[in-house]
């Protein structure tokens, strides 16, 4: 009888400790990305990853920008030039990049002829391509559709905070559809932006967050951009 009582007590203690451990694990907040951007998760019923729907992005339909906070113009220019040497190809082209200042922000307007692959990879590259005190606090891509009637096709993106390899971006269109981009395979002509229902990123929440950080994204086209010609290998 004594051993039965001891056994029951041991089981109760184990169950209490287990419940406490699980409770702590569930209450531990998942850290968001280093950009402190707003992402949502289906915590109640986690959906299984889907292949998603590939959406063609025609670069010529967009004015494309990179929003960087708390950095320097010299860091940006050096970063773009360093990225431009990565291919190792001796053939090169000269591209035009515009840089505007807005408070603590540096806004980069990307050359029209830059590919989907280079544009999206540059957003990740400028997030920290080397040890440098000027690494931006934020690095965000924003593509504004040139047609005023197609503003719902505007999209915003940033590195996935849950991806430890730094090779995947997530984002959203103004129409509410969220997506992911796997950077190493973004070299197709129209990119590899993939709409996925399990990804939930809010355009409004993130635009509001950017505004709280001192930049009104609606002013982006009216800024005064200083042009910089940069050589980039093909």
KAFEN-V73759 format. One record per pair of residues at least 12 apart in sequence whose ideal C-beta (glycine too) atoms are under 8 Angstrom apart, sorted by the first residue. I is the first residue (numbers start at 0). J is the second residue. D is the distance in whole Angstrom. If there is no record, write none. Layout:
BEGIN
((I J D) (I J D))
END
This chain:
BEGIN
((29 161 7) (30 160 7) (31 160 5) (32 157 7) (32 158 6) (32 159 7) (32 160 3) (32 161 8) (33 126 8) (33 158 8) (33 160 7) (34 136 8) (34 137 5) (34 138 7) (34 139 7) (34 157 5) (34 158 7) (34 160 8) (35 137 8) (35 208 7) (36 139 8) (36 157 5) (36 160 7) (36 200 8) (36 205 6) (36 208 7) (37 200 7) (37 201 6) (37 204 4) (37 205 5) (37 208 6) (38 160 7) (38 169 7) (38 199 7) (38 200 6) (39 199 4) (39 200 7) (39 201 7) (40 199 7) (41 197 7) (41 199 7) (46 196 7) (46 197 4) (47 197 8) (48 195 7) (48 197 6) (49 195 6) (49 196 7) (49 197 6) (50 193 8) (51 178 7) (51 179 7) (51 193 4) (51 194 5) (51 195 4) (51 196 8) (52 193 7) (52 194 4) (53 191 7) (53 192 7) (53 193 5) (53 194 8) (54 178 7) (54 192 5) (54 193 7) (54 194 6) (55 189 4) (55 190 7) (56 115 6) (56 142 8) (56 189 6) (56 190 5) (56 192 5) (57 189 6) (58 111 7) (58 113 7) (58 114 7) (58 115 6) (58 118 7) (59 111 7) (60 144 6) (60 145 6) (60 146 7) (60 149 8) (60 152 8) (61 142 4) (61 143 6) (61 144 6) (61 145 6) (62 108 7) (62 142 7) (62 143 5) (62 145 6) (62 220 7) (63 108 7) (63 109 4) (63 113 7) (63 118 6) (63 140 7) (63 141 8) (63 142 5) (63 143 8) (64 106 6) (64 107 6) (64 108 6) (64 109 7) (64 140 7) (64 141 5) (64 142 7) (64 143 7) (64 219 6) (65 106 8) (65 107 4) (65 109 7) (65 121 6) (65 122 5) (65 125 6) (65 138 7) (65 139 7) (65 140 6) (65 141 8) (66 104 6) (66 106 6) (66 107 8) (66 137 7) (66 138 7) (66 139 4) (66 140 8) (66 141 6) (66 209 7) (66 214 7) (66 216 8) (67 104 7) (67 105 5) (67 106 8) (67 107 7) (67 125 6) (67 135 4) (67 137 7) (67 138 5) (67 139 8) (68 103 6) (68 104 5) (68 105 8) (68 135 6) (68 136 5) (68 137 4) (68 212 6) (68 213 8) (68 214 7) (69 103 6) (69 135 6) (69 136 4) (69 137 8) (70 105 6) (70 125 8) (70 133 5) (70 134 7) (70 135 4) (70 136 8) (71 105 8) (71 133 5) (72 98 6) (72 105 6) (73 133 7) (74 131 6) (74 133 4) (74 134 7) (74 135 8) (75 98 6) (75 105 6) (75 107 6) (75 125 7) (76 96 8) (76 98 8) (76 227 6) (76 229 7) (78 121 8) (78 124 6) (78 125 5) (78 128 5) (79 96 6) (79 121 7) (79 125 8) (79 229 5) (79 231 8) (80 229 6) (80 230 7) (80 231 8) (81 128 6) (81 129 8) (82 117 8) (82 120 7) (82 121 6) (82 124 5) (82 128 7) (82 231 8) (83 229 6) (83 230 6) (83 231 3) (83 232 6) (84 231 8) (84 232 6) (85 232 8) (86 232 4) (86 233 6) (87 232 7) (88 232 5) (88 233 5) (89 232 7) (90 232 7) (90 233 5) (91 230 5) (91 231 6) (91 232 5) (91 233 6) (92 112 8) (92 230 8) (92 231 6) (92 233 7) (93 228 5) (93 229 7) (93 230 6) (93 231 8) (94 110 4) (94 112 7) (94 113 6) (94 228 7) (94 229 6) (94 230 8) (94 231 6) (95 110 5) (95 226 6) (95 227 7) (95 228 6) (95 229 8) (96 108 7) (96 109 6) (96 110 6) (96 226 7) (96 227 5) (96 229 6) (97 224 3) (97 225 7) (97 226 5) (97 227 7) (98 224 6) (98 225 6) (98 227 6) (99 222 4) (99 223 6) (99 224 5) (99 225 7) (101 213 8) (101 214 5) (101 218 7) (101 222 6) (102 213 5) (102 214 7) (103 212 8) (103 213 6) (104 212 8) (104 213 6) (104 214 5) (105 135 8) (106 214 8) (106 219 6) (106 222 6) (106 224 8) (108 224 5) (109 121 7) (114 186 8) (115 185 6) (115 187 8) (115 188 8) (115 189 7) (115 190 4) (116 182 8) (116 185 5) (116 186 4) (116 190 7) (117 231 8) (118 140 7) (119 140 7) (119 156 7) (119 168 6) (119 180 6) (119 182 6) (119 185 6) (119 190 7) (120 182 5) (120 185 7) (122 138 6) (122 139 7) (122 140 4) (122 156 7) (122 157 7) (122 158 8) (122 168 7) (123 138 8) (123 158 5) (123 165 6) (123 166 8) (123 168 7) (123 182 6) (125 138 5) (126 138 4) (126 158 6) (126 165 8) (137 209 8) (137 212 7) (138 157 7) (138 158 8) (139 155 7) (139 156 7) (139 157 5) (139 205 8) (139 209 7) (140 155 7) (140 156 5) (140 157 7) (140 168 7) (140 170 7) (141 153 8) (141 154 8) (141 155 5) (141 216 7) (141 219 7) (142 154 5) (142 155 8) (143 219 7) (143 220 7) (150 173 6) (151 172 7) (151 173 5) (151 174 4) (152 172 6) (152 173 7) (152 174 7) (153 172 7) (153 173 4) (153 202 8) (154 170 6) (154 171 7) (154 172 5) (154 173 7) (154 178 8) (154 192 8) (155 170 5) (155 171 6) (155 200 8) (155 202 6) (155 205 6) (155 206 7) (156 168 5) (156 169 7) (156 170 3) (156 171 8) (156 178 8) (156 180 7) (157 169 7) (157 170 7) (159 179 7) (166 181 7) (166 182 5) (166 183 6) (167 179 6) (167 180 7) (167 181 6) (167 182 7) (168 180 4) (168 182 7) (169 198 6) (169 200 6) (170 200 6) (171 200 4) (171 201 7) (171 202 5) (171 205 8) (172 202 7) (173 202 5) (175 202 7) (176 194 5) (177 194 7) (177 195 7) (177 198 4) (177 199 6) (177 200 5) (178 192 5) (178 193 6) (178 194 5) (178 195 6) (178 198 7) (179 192 8) (179 193 6) (179 195 6) (179 198 6) (180 192 5) (180 193 7) (181 193 8))
END
